[in-house]
Amino acid sequence: MTKKTLSRFLTGLILSVLAVSCSHDELVAPSSVLKGAAQSADATASRDSNLALGNPSGAVADPYYYWNYLVVKPQYTMSYHRDRGTPNWVSWHLSSAWLGSTPRQDNFAADNTLPTGWYRVQATSYSGSGFDRGHQCPSADRTGSVADNSATFLMSNMVPQAPRNNQQTWAGLENYCRTLVDAGNELYLICGSYGKGGTGSAGPLSTLDNGHVTVPNRLWKVIVVLPNGTDDASRVTTSTRVIAINTPNDNSLLTTWGSYRTTVDAIEQATGYDLLSAVSASVQSVVEARTDNGPTQ
């Protein structure tokens, strides 16, 4: 091999090595960028499963189980009781991904997706009773579209609620929950009612609509607060904030929701439900026994 040929060979070899090196760098760089993008996505609000933390009563989508009938909608999931005409509980996820600029629709309507032959509570079923049509999943938690907001006005999502309880006590808690979302959190909420007989603005009642709707005695709610992320049930730890309240369905109750804080354990004892069942048992044992003492506004 001549010196000239050897020189060309060595030059080509060096260029090949450099090309491989550059090619390797180009492969590594996008991988690094993708990793960063994935980490960013973990902190981005999304619409997650409304039942991610568990099915509290083991509700089943079979009309035979009329007292514990599972209803799954894109906006929320519930256990419905045919003979009470109300949900036992409603579970939903709340993040900024669910919120938008859709105005309140106020289009109360019967839920025609309930099984054939079941009595369907009507928009007028509470009229003149002294009780509000009390949303379980609130209208203001579903403002991303007209369809989302309209779903909250189905009567299957309502319970007869004393006006002061609905418009002041619970409204204050609902507004506070949305401030937690504004701060970069996502929430899992489960609320429900139990017992029979409440006191509305026109006095005490046990049923409405010729007995088709039971007026509950107590209304409760559990809120799990997490920073935006993924794989949510596994991210609940013993330090996760869990807010639980249990209020009387009475028009004379206090307007400050913080006065009605309790433990998840106490609500489970009153209802027989297994709340947060998708969370590890060791974490449940801690967070469900603790009464929240965090801020209320």
Rosetta blueprint (number, residue, H / E / L):
1 M L
2 T L
3 K H
4 K H
5 T H
6 L H
7 S H
8 R H
9 F H
10 L H
11 T H
12 G H
13 L H
14 I H
15 L H
16 S H
17 V H
18 L H
19 A H
20 V H
21 S H
22 C H
23 S H
24 H H
25 D H
26 E H
27 L H
28 V H
29 A H
30 P H
31 S H
32 S H
33 V H
34 L H
35 K H
36 G H
37 A H
38 A H
39 Q H
40 S H
41 A H
42 D H
43 A L
44 T L
45 A L
46 S L
47 R L
48 D L
49 S L
50 N L
51 L L
52 A L
53 L L
54 G L
55 N L
56 P L
57 S L
58 G L
59 A L
60 V E
61 A L
62 D L
63 P L
64 Y L
65 Y L
66 Y L
67 W L
68 N L
69 Y E
70 L E
71 V E
72 V E
73 K L
74 P L
75 Q L
76 Y L
77 T E
78 M E
79 S E
80 Y E
81 H E
82 R L
83 D L
84 R L
85 G L
86 T E
87 P E
88 N E
89 W E
90 V E
91 S E
92 W E
93 H E
94 L E
95 S L
96 S H
97 A H
98 W H
99 L L
100 G L
101 S L
102 T L
103 P L
104 R L
105 Q L
106 D L
107 N L
108 F L
109 A E
110 A L
111 D L
112 N L
113 T L
114 L L
115 P L
116 T L
117 G L
118 W L
119 Y L
120 R L
121 V L
122 Q L
123 A L
124 T L
125 S L
126 Y L
127 S L
128 G L
129 S L
130 G L
131 F L
132 D E
133 R E
134 G E
135 H E
136 Q L
137 C L
138 P L
139 S H
140 A H
141 D H
142 R L
143 T L
144 G L
145 S L
146 V H
147 A H
148 D H
149 N H
150 S H
151 A H
152 T L
153 F L
154 L E
155 M H
156 S H
157 N H
158 M E
159 V E
160 P E
161 Q E
162 A L
163 P H
164 R H
165 N H
166 N H
167 Q H
168 Q H
169 T H
170 W H
171 A H
172 G H
173 L H
174 E H
175 N H
176 Y H
177 C H
178 R H
179 T H
180 L H
181 V H
182 D H
183 A L
184 G L
185 N E
186 E E
187 L E
188 Y E
189 L E
190 I E
191 C E
192 G E
193 S E
194 Y E
195 G L
196 K L
197 G L
198 G E
199 T E
200 G E
201 S L
202 A L
203 G E
204 P E
205 L E
206 S L
207 T E
208 L E
209 D L
210 N L
211 G L
212 H L
213 V E
214 T E
215 V L
216 P L
217 N L
218 R E
219 L E
220 W E
221 K E
222 V E
223 I E
224 V E
225 V E
226 L E
227 P E
228 N L
229 G L
230 T L
231 D L
232 D H
233 A H
234 S H
235 R H
236 V L
237 T L
238 T L
239 S L
240 T L
241 R E
242 V E
243 I E
244 A E
245 I E
246 N E
247 T E
248 P E
249 N L
250 D E
251 N L
252 S L
253 L L
254 L L
255 T L
256 T L
257 W H
258 G H
259 S H
260 Y H
261 R E
262 T L
263 T L
264 V H
265 D H
266 A H
267 I H
268 E H
269 Q H
270 A H
271 T H
272 G L
273 Y L
274 D L
275 L L
276 L L
277 S L
278 A L
279 V L
280 S L
281 A H
282 S H
283 V H
284 Q H
285 S H
286 V H
287 V H
288 E L
289 A L
290 R L
291 T L
292 D L
293 N L
294 G L
295 P L
296 T L
297 Q L
